[in-house]
């Protein structure tokens, strides 16, 4: 699904991929793997940009900001928010 969403052909698939990655990042966060959470959130943001849905993009960016906060990256947190 993520490979299809990167082709920029179907915004709905990109939206589902973004949401799935964001939810996966929440699970990873509960295991305290913050660097992995950042990677998942960055991928989620990338897919959200292709989804053409501002709500999905905001949710992905917010989760990325949370990841930066927990990784003690205040500059990245500020830019993301």
C-alpha positions in Angstrom: 0.0 0.0 0.0 2.8 2.4 0.8 4.5 1.7 -2.5 1.3 2.5 -4.3 0.7 5.7 -2.4 4.2 7.0 -3.3 3.1 6.9 -7.0 0.8 9.9 -6.2 -2.0 8.2 -8.1 -4.6 7.7 -5.4 -4.9 10.2 -2.5 -7.1 7.7 -0.5 -4.4 5.1 -0.5 -1.9 7.8 0.6 -4.2 8.7 3.4 -4.5 5.2 4.6 -0.8 4.7 4.4 -0.2 7.9 6.4 -2.7 6.9 9.1 -1.2 3.4 9.4 2.3 4.7 9.8 1.1 7.2 12.4 -0.6 4.5 14.4 2.4 2.2 14.1 4.5 5.1 15.5 2.3 5.2 18.6 2.9 1.5 19.2 6.6 2.0 18.7 6.5 4.9 21.2 5.1 2.7 23.9 8.1 0.5 23.5 10.3 3.6 23.9 11.9 3.3 20.5 11.8 7.1 19.8 14.3 7.2 16.9 12.1 4.6 15.1 9.0 6.6 15.9 10.6 9.7 14.2 11.3 7.7 11.0 7.7 6.4 10.9 6.3 9.8 11.5 8.5 11.3 8.8 7.1 8.7 6.4 3.6 9.4 7.6 4.0 13.1 6.8 5.3 12.3 3.3 2.3 10.1 2.6 0.0 12.7 4.1 1.3 15.3 1.7 0.1 13.1 -1.2 -3.3 12.5 0.4 -4.6 16.0 -0.3 -6.3 16.0 3.1 -5.3 18.8 5.5 -6.6 16.9 8.6 -4.4 13.9 7.9 -1.4 16.1 7.3 -2.0 18.0 10.6 -2.3 14.7 12.5 0.9 13.4 11.0 2.8 16.6 11.7 1.6 16.7 15.2 2.7 13.2 15.9 6.1 14.0 14.4 6.3 17.0 16.7 5.6 14.7 19.7 8.4 12.4 18.5 10.8 15.3 18.3 9.8 16.4 21.8 10.4 13.0 23.4 13.8 12.8 21.5 14.8 16.2 23.0 14.9 18.0 19.7 13.3 21.4 20.5 14.3 23.1 17.3 12.8 20.4 15.1 9.7 20.3 17.4 9.3 24.1 17.0 9.6 23.9 13.2 7.2 21.0 12.9 4.6 22.7 15.1 
